């Protein structure tokens, strides 16, 4: 698995926008961690590509 940690500052719409951007890159949202008001860390995961 490959993980990406993305810090987001904003409201729910901002979280959705960032999540959609990373989904378009092939990642899925693994976990959202609340830091402070309007500050989050989103953790995305993606399957590692198999070696041939």
N, CA, C and O atoms as a MOPAC input file, in Angstrom:
PM7 MOZYME 1SCF
protein

 N      0.83300 1    -1.18600 1     0.00000 1
 C      0.00000 1     0.00000 1     0.00000 1
 C      0.87400 1     1.24500 1     0.00000 1
 O      1.93700 1     1.27800 1     0.62000 1
 N      0.41600 1     2.24500 1    -0.69200 1
 C      1.04400 1     3.56800 1    -0.67600 1
 C      0.06800 1     4.51500 1     0.01400 1
 O     -1.13300 1     4.49100 1    -0.25800 1
 N      0.58800 1     5.33500 1     0.89400 1
 C     -0.24300 1     6.28800 1     1.62500 1
 C      0.21200 1     7.70900 1     1.34200 1
 O      1.40100 1     7.96800 1     1.15400 1
 N     -0.74400 1     8.62500 1     1.31300 1
 C     -0.47500 1    10.05400 1     1.17400 1
 C     -1.18700 1    10.76200 1     2.31700 1
 O     -2.34600 1    10.47900 1     2.62200 1
 N     -0.47400 1    11.68200 1     2.93900 1
 C     -1.03300 1    12.48700 1     4.02200 1
 C     -1.19200 1    13.90300 1     3.49500 1
 O     -0.22300 1    14.52000 1     3.05400 1
 N     -2.40900 1    14.41500 1     3.54100 1
 C     -2.70800 1    15.72500 1     2.98400 1
 C     -3.36200 1    16.57400 1     4.06900 1
 O     -4.41800 1    16.21700 1     4.59200 1
 N     -2.73200 1    17.69900 1     4.40500 1
 C     -3.30700 1    18.61700 1     5.38100 1
 C     -4.27500 1    19.54500 1     4.66900 1
 O     -3.95400 1    20.10900 1     3.62300 1
 N     -5.46700 1    19.69900 1     5.24600 1
 C     -6.50500 1    20.52100 1     4.64100 1
 C     -7.00900 1    21.51600 1     5.68300 1
 O     -7.28500 1    21.15700 1     6.82800 1
 N     -7.12100 1    22.76200 1     5.26200 1
 C     -7.69000 1    23.78600 1     6.12700 1
 C     -8.93200 1    24.31700 1     5.43200 1
 O     -8.85800 1    24.79900 1     4.30200 1
 N    -10.05600 1    24.23200 1     6.09600 1
 C    -11.29200 1    24.73000 1     5.50200 1
 C    -12.49500 1    24.00700 1     6.04600 1
 O    -12.43100 1    23.33800 1     7.07800 1
 N    -13.59400 1    24.15000 1     5.33700 1
 C    -14.85100 1    23.55400 1     5.75200 1
 C    -15.09200 1    22.24600 1     5.01000 1
 O    -14.23400 1    21.77400 1     4.26300 1
 N    -16.25700 1    21.67500 1     5.22200 1
 C    -16.58300 1    20.37000 1     4.64100 1
 C    -16.45700 1    20.35700 1     3.12200 1
 O    -16.01000 1    19.36400 1     2.54800 1
 N    -16.84100 1    21.44000 1     2.47100 1
 C    -16.72000 1    21.51400 1     1.00800 1
 C    -15.26700 1    21.37900 1     0.57000 1
 O    -14.98500 1    20.76800 1    -0.46100 1
 N    -14.34300 1    21.94300 1     1.34400 1
 C    -12.92100 1    21.85000 1     1.02300 1
 C    -12.43500 1    20.41100 1     1.17300 1
 O    -11.62600 1    19.94100 1     0.37400 1
 N    -12.92600 1    19.71400 1     2.19400 1
 C    -12.54900 1    18.31600 1     2.39100 1
 C    -13.03700 1    17.46800 1     1.21700 1
 O    -12.30100 1    16.62400 1     0.70600 1
 N    -14.27300 1    17.69400 1     0.79500 1
 C    -14.82900 1    16.95800 1    -0.35100 1
 C    -14.03100 1    17.23300 1    -1.61700 1
 O    -13.74900 1    16.31200 1    -2.38400 1
 N    -13.66800 1    18.48200 1    -1.84000 1
 C    -12.91500 1    18.85000 1    -3.04600 1
 C    -11.56600 1    18.13700 1    -3.07600 1
 O    -11.17900 1    17.57900 1    -4.10300 1
 N    -10.85400 1    18.15300 1    -1.95600 1
 C     -9.54400 1    17.50000 1    -1.88600 1
 C     -9.69500 1    15.99200 1    -2.05400 1
 O     -8.91100 1    15.36800 1    -2.77000 1
 N    -10.68900 1    15.40600 1    -1.40400 1
 C    -10.91700 1    13.96300 1    -1.53400 1
 C    -11.20200 1    13.58600 1    -2.98700 1
 O    -10.69800 1    12.57200 1    -3.46900 1
 N    -12.00000 1    14.38400 1    -3.68700 1
 C    -12.29900 1    14.10200 1    -5.09100 1
 C    -11.05900 1    14.23400 1    -5.97200 1
 O    -10.87400 1    13.45100 1    -6.90300 1
 N    -10.21300 1    15.21400 1    -5.68500 1
 C     -8.97400 1    15.38000 1    -6.45300 1
 C     -8.08600 1    14.14400 1    -6.31700 1
 O     -7.52200 1    13.67600 1    -7.30700 1
 N     -7.95700 1    13.61300 1    -5.10000 1
 C     -7.10500 1    12.44700 1    -4.88400 1
 C     -7.74200 1    11.16800 1    -5.42500 1
 O     -7.02800 1    10.26500 1    -5.86000 1
 N     -9.07400 1    11.07800 1    -5.40500 1
 C     -9.74600 1     9.92400 1    -6.02000 1
 C     -9.44000 1     9.88800 1    -7.51200 1
 O     -9.23400 1     8.81600 1    -8.08200 1
 N     -9.40900 1    11.04600 1    -8.13900 1
 C     -9.10800 1    11.13300 1    -9.57300 1
 C     -7.67700 1    10.65500 1    -9.86600 1
 O     -7.38500 1    10.23800 1   -10.98700 1
 N     -6.79300 1    10.71200 1    -8.87500 1
 C     -5.41300 1    10.25300 1    -9.02900 1
 C     -5.25200 1     8.77800 1    -8.68000 1
 O     -4.14300 1     8.24400 1    -8.72400 1
 N     -6.37000 1     8.11000 1    -8.33000 1
 C     -6.32300 1     6.67700 1    -8.05200 1
 C     -6.22700 1     6.31800 1    -6.58000 1
 O     -6.00300 1     5.15400 1    -6.24800 1
 N     -6.38800 1     7.27500 1    -5.70100 1
 C     -6.34000 1     7.02300 1    -4.26300 1
 C     -7.75000 1     6.96700 1    -3.69800 1
 O     -8.68100 1     7.53900 1    -4.26500 1
 N     -7.89800 1     6.27500 1    -2.57900 1
 C     -9.17100 1     6.30600 1    -1.86500 1
 C     -8.92100 1     6.82400 1    -0.45900 1
 O     -7.84900 1     6.61600 1     0.11000 1
 N     -9.91200 1     7.49500 1     0.09100 1
 C     -9.77900 1     8.05800 1     1.42500 1
 C     -9.72500 1     6.92600 1     2.44300 1
 O    -10.63000 1     6.09300 1     2.49600 1
 N     -8.68700 1     6.89400 1     3.23400 1
 C     -8.49200 1     5.86900 1     4.24900 1
 C     -8.97700 1     6.36400 1     5.60800 1
 O     -9.65500 1     5.63600 1     6.33300 1
 N     -8.62600 1     7.61400 1     5.95600 1
 C     -8.99500 1     8.15400 1     7.25100 1
 C     -8.89900 1     9.67200 1     7.22900 1
 O     -8.05900 1    10.24200 1     6.53300 1
 N     -9.77100 1    10.31900 1     8.00000 1
 C     -9.71500 1    11.77400 1     8.19400 1
 C     -9.43400 1    12.01100 1     9.67200 1
 O    -10.15200 1    11.50400 1    10.53400 1
 N     -8.38900 1    12.78200 1     9.96400 1
 C     -7.97900 1    13.03700 1    11.33900 1
 C     -8.20400 1    14.51100 1    11.64900 1
 O     -7.65300 1    15.38500 1    10.98000 1
 N     -9.01000 1    14.77900 1    12.66000 1
 C     -9.31800 1    16.14200 1    13.09200 1
 C     -8.14600 1    16.68100 1    13.89200 1
 O     -7.69400 1    16.04000 1    14.84100 1
 N     -7.64900 1    17.85600 1    13.51600 1
 C     -6.55500 1    18.48600 1    14.25400 1
 C     -7.08900 1    19.61600 1    15.12300 1
 O     -6.99300 1    19.55200 1    16.34800 1
 N     -7.63800 1    20.63000 1    14.51600 1
 C     -8.24800 1    21.76200 1    15.20800 1
 C     -9.42500 1    22.21100 1    14.36100 1
 O     -9.68700 1    21.63700 1    13.30400 1
 N    -10.12900 1    23.22400 1    14.81200 1
 C    -11.25700 1    23.73500 1    14.04400 1
 C    -10.80400 1    24.08500 1    12.62700 1
 O     -9.88300 1    24.87800 1    12.42600 1
 N    -11.46500 1    23.48300 1    11.66700 1
 C    -11.20200 1    23.69800 1    10.23700 1
 C     -9.83000 1    23.20100 1     9.78200 1
 O     -9.36800 1    23.60800 1     8.71700 1
 N     -9.16900 1    22.34100 1    10.54400 1
 C     -7.89200 1    21.76400 1    10.10600 1
 C     -7.97200 1    20.24900 1    10.23100 1
 O     -8.30100 1    19.71000 1    11.28800 1
 N     -7.66900 1    19.58700 1     9.14100 1
 C     -7.74800 1    18.12900 1     9.05800 1
 C     -6.51100 1    17.58800 1     8.36800 1
 O     -5.84300 1    18.29500 1     7.61300 1
 N     -6.21700 1    16.32500 1     8.63700 1
 C     -5.24600 1    15.57400 1     7.84600 1
 C     -6.02700 1    14.43200 1     7.21500 1
 O     -6.62100 1    13.61100 1     7.91400 1
 N     -6.02200 1    14.38900 1     5.90000 1
 C     -6.67600 1    13.29500 1     5.18200 1
 C     -5.61300 1    12.29200 1     4.77800 1
 O     -4.56500 1    12.65800 1     4.24500 1
 N     -5.89300 1    11.02000 1     5.03800 1
 C     -4.94700 1     9.95700 1     4.69500 1
 C     -5.57000 1     9.14800 1     3.57000 1
 O     -6.66400 1     8.60000 1     3.70500 1
 N     -4.85300 1     9.08700 1     2.46300 1
 C     -5.31000 1     8.35700 1     1.28300 1
 C     -4.43000 1     7.14000 1     1.07800 1
 O     -3.24600 1     7.15400 1     1.41400 1
 N     -5.01700 1     6.08400 1     0.52300 1
 C     -4.23900 1     4.88700 1     0.22800 1
 C     -4.44500 1     4.47400 1    -1.21500 1
 O     -5.46800 1     4.77300 1    -1.83100 1
 N     -3.44500 1     3.77900 1    -1.73900 1
 C     -3.51000 1     3.24200 1    -3.09800 1
 C     -2.73200 1     1.94200 1    -3.11200 1
 O     -1.66600 1     1.83600 1    -2.50400 1
 N     -3.26500 1     0.96800 1    -3.80100 1
 C     -2.58600 1    -0.31600 1    -3.93600 1
 C     -1.27000 1    -0.14300 1    -4.65700 1
 O     -1.18700 1     0.60700 1    -5.63000 1
 N     -0.25200 1    -0.81800 1    -4.19700 1
 C      1.03300 1    -0.79400 1    -4.87900 1
 C      0.90100 1    -1.57300 1    -6.18400 1
 O      0.23200 1    -2.60500 1    -6.24000 1
 N      1.53500 1    -1.07300 1    -7.20900 1
 C      1.50900 1    -1.78000 1    -8.50200 1
 C      2.37200 1    -3.02500 1    -8.39700 1
 O      3.48600 1    -2.98800 1    -7.87300 1
 N      1.83800 1    -4.12500 1    -8.90500 1
 C      2.57100 1    -5.39900 1    -8.86400 1
 C      3.74900 1    -5.36400 1    -9.83900 1
 O      3.63400 1    -4.85300 1   -10.95300 1
 N      4.85100 1    -5.90200 1    -9.41300 1
 C      6.02900 1    -5.98100 1   -10.28800 1
 C      5.87000 1    -7.15000 1   -11.23300 1
 O      5.36600 1    -8.20200 1   -10.84000 1
 N      6.29200 1    -6.98100 1   -12.46900 1
 C      6.17200 1    -8.05900 1   -13.45400 1
 C      7.40100 1    -8.91900 1   -13.47400 1
 O      7.47200 1    -9.87500 1   -14.24600 1

